[in-house]
Amino acid sequence: MVLFDDQPDALSKLLATMPIAQMRKERWEVLALSENGVIFAEGIARAIGGHLDFLFTEPVPAPNNKECWIAVVSETEEIVINQNLVNAFDISIDYVYGEATRQYEEKILTYLYKYRKGELITNLHNKNVLLVDEGADTGLTMMVALKTVFAMNPTRVAVALPVVPESLAAELFSLVDDAFFVHQMANLVESRAYFAHIEPFDATTCSIEPSDNDIPKGNT
């Protein structure tokens, strides 16, 4: 099922769900959660006059299946675990935290030095924060992002996603101040499956400028 022609089409439809005029009167920190989400976060930040940044996260894969994420760790070392998968695969909690530490040290710290000279994300205390991604499949990335942001005591937290599973949408509505979705799917497959065309990400056109063109790949 195709829902969007491409990313600009999805961005346009996502913006149509948002109170742009009101948000322009407020100061928002707009955080992209993945490479795939940068085009959406950048477009929204431009539309509402917000400040654009990137919240770095990395997945923790299952021991024998690197495509299966059992947890996600953020740049502030918050972690969210898919306990059902951990239990189903009989994975030890020591493995989860050990692998999370490895992902943090080998990947997230590298990103921080490339993008922010080693600095963590700006303190979000008493700020309005909007978390943006291209979609959400398992919800692990969004949940670890929320855990990271909530720990900083922001004033308001909102999320914006073109496509999201119905179950995750219901959970997000209960957690955040505002949630903007174009489509809530009862049986969501991979988010990118709903796009007729996906334009490859071009870091050289992004206003989040690294020392090279290596931005963390897509998250779920």
C-alpha positions in Angstrom: 0.0 0.0 0.0 1.5 3.3 -1.1 0.6 6.3 1.1 3.1 8.9 -0.1 4.8 9.7 -3.4 8.1 10.5 -1.7 9.5 12.3 1.4 8.4 15.8 0.3 4.9 14.6 -0.2 4.8 13.0 3.2 6.4 16.1 4.8 3.7 18.3 3.2 0.9 16.0 4.5 2.6 15.9 8.0 2.8 19.7 8.1 -0.9 19.9 7.2 -1.7 18.1 10.5 0.2 20.6 12.6 -0.8 24.1 14.0 2.0 25.8 12.2 0.9 29.4 12.9 0.7 28.7 16.6 4.0 26.9 16.7 5.7 29.8 15.0 4.9 31.9 18.0 6.6 29.4 20.3 10.2 28.4 20.5 10.7 24.7 19.6 13.7 22.4 19.6 13.2 20.1 16.7 15.1 16.8 17.0 15.6 14.3 14.2 15.8 10.8 15.4 17.5 9.1 12.4 19.0 9.8 9.0 15.7 9.1 7.4 14.0 11.6 9.7 16.3 14.5 8.9 14.4 15.7 5.9 11.2 15.8 7.9 12.8 17.5 11.0 14.5 20.1 8.8 11.3 20.9 6.9 9.3 21.2 10.0 12.0 23.3 11.8 12.0 25.7 8.8 8.2 25.9 8.8 7.8 26.7 12.5 11.1 28.6 12.9 12.5 26.0 15.3 16.0 25.0 16.1 17.1 21.8 14.4 19.3 19.2 16.0 19.9 15.4 16.0 19.3 13.1 19.0 21.8 10.2 18.5 20.7 6.7 19.3 22.0 3.2 18.4 20.3 -0.2 18.4 21.3 -3.2 20.4 20.9 -6.2 18.1 20.1 -9.8 19.2 23.2 -12.0 19.5 22.4 -14.1 16.4 20.4 -11.7 14.3 21.8 -8.3 13.7 18.6 -7.1 12.0 16.5 -7.8 15.2 16.7 -5.0 17.7 16.2 -5.9 21.3 17.0 -2.5 22.7 18.1 1.1 21.8 20.6 3.3 23.7 20.7 7.1 23.4 23.5 9.6 23.6 22.8 10.3 27.3 23.0 6.5 27.9 19.3 6.0 28.5 18.2 2.6 27.3 14.8 1.1 26.3 14.6 -2.7 26.1 12.1 -4.9 24.2 11.6 -7.2 27.2 9.4 -9.6 25.2 12.1 -10.3 22.7 14.8 -10.6 25.4 12.6 -13.1 27.2 11.7 -15.0 24.0 15.3 -15.4 22.9 16.5 -16.0 26.5 19.0 -13.2 26.3 20.8 -12.2 29.5 20.4 -8.7 30.8 24.2 -8.5 31.1 24.4 -9.0 27.3 21.9 -6.2 26.7 23.7 -3.7 28.8 27.2 -4.8 27.7 26.2 -4.5 24.1 24.5 -1.1 24.8 27.8 0.1 26.3 29.7 -1.1 23.3 27.4 0.6 20.8 27.6 3.8 22.9 31.4 3.8 23.0 32.1 2.7 19.4 29.3 4.6 17.6 27.5 7.3 19.5 30.7 8.8 20.9 32.1 8.9 17.3 28.9 10.8 16.2 29.2 13.2 19.1 32.8 14.2 18.1 31.9 14.5 14.5 28.8 16.7 15.0 29.2 18.4 18.4 32.9 18.2 19.2 32.0 15.6 21.9 29.2 17.6 23.5 25.9 16.0 24.4 22.6 17.4 23.2 21.7 20.9 24.5 19.9 20.9 27.8 16.2 20.8 27.1 15.1 22.0 30.5 12.0 24.3 30.2 12.0 24.0 26.4 9.4 22.9 23.9 10.7 19.7 22.2 9.4 18.1 19.0 10.7 14.6 18.1 10.5 13.8 14.4 11.2 10.8 12.3 10.2 9.3 9.0 8.1 6.6 10.7 8.1 4.2 13.6 8.1 0.5 13.3 8.9 -1.1 16.7 8.8 2.3 18.6 12.1 1.6 20.4 13.9 4.6 19.0 11.0 6.9 19.8 10.7 5.6 23.3 14.4 6.0 24.1 14.2 9.5 22.7 11.2 10.3 25.0 13.0 8.8 28.0 16.1 11.0 27.2 14.0 14.1 26.7 11.8 13.6 29.8 14.9 13.3 32.0 15.7 16.9 31.2 12.3 18.3 32.3 11.2 20.0 29.2 8.1 22.3 29.2 6.3 20.5 26.4 7.0 17.4 24.3 5.5 16.6 21.0 6.1 14.0 18.3 5.6 14.1 14.5 5.5 11.0 12.3 4.0 10.5 8.8 3.1 6.9 9.6 2.9 5.0 12.9 1.3 1.7 14.2 -2.0 2.3 15.9 -0.8 0.7 19.1 2.2 3.0 19.3 0.1 6.0 18.4 -2.2 5.3 21.3 0.7 5.0 23.7 2.3 8.2 22.4 -1.0 10.2 22.8 -0.9 9.2 26.5 2.7 10.2 27.0 3.2 13.5 25.2 1.5 16.9 25.0 0.9 16.8 21.2 1.2 14.1 18.6 0.9 14.6 14.9 0.4 11.7 12.5 -0.7 11.4 8.9 -1.6 7.7 9.0 -2.1 5.3 11.9 -1.8 1.8 10.7 -3.4 -1.3 12.2 -0.9 -3.6 10.7 2.2 -1.6 9.9 5.0 -3.1 8.0 8.3 -1.2 7.5 7.6 2.5 7.3 9.5 2.9 4.1 7.2 0.5 2.3 4.5 3.2 2.2 6.6 5.5 0.0 6.5 5.1 -3.8 9.9 6.6 -4.0 12.7 7.2 -1.5 15.3 9.9 -2.3 18.7 8.9 -0.9 19.7 11.1 2.0 22.2 13.8 1.0 24.1 15.1 4.1 25.6 18.0 2.1 22.2 19.7 1.9 21.5 19.3 5.6 21.8 22.1 8.0 23.1 19.7 10.6 26.7 19.8 9.5 29.2 17.0 10.4 32.9 17.0 9.7 32.1 14.4 7.1 28.9 12.9 5.5 28.4 10.1 8.0 25.0 10.4 9.7 23.6 7.5 11.7 21.4 5.3 9.6 17.7 4.9 10.0 16.2 3.8 13.2 12.8 2.2 14.1 
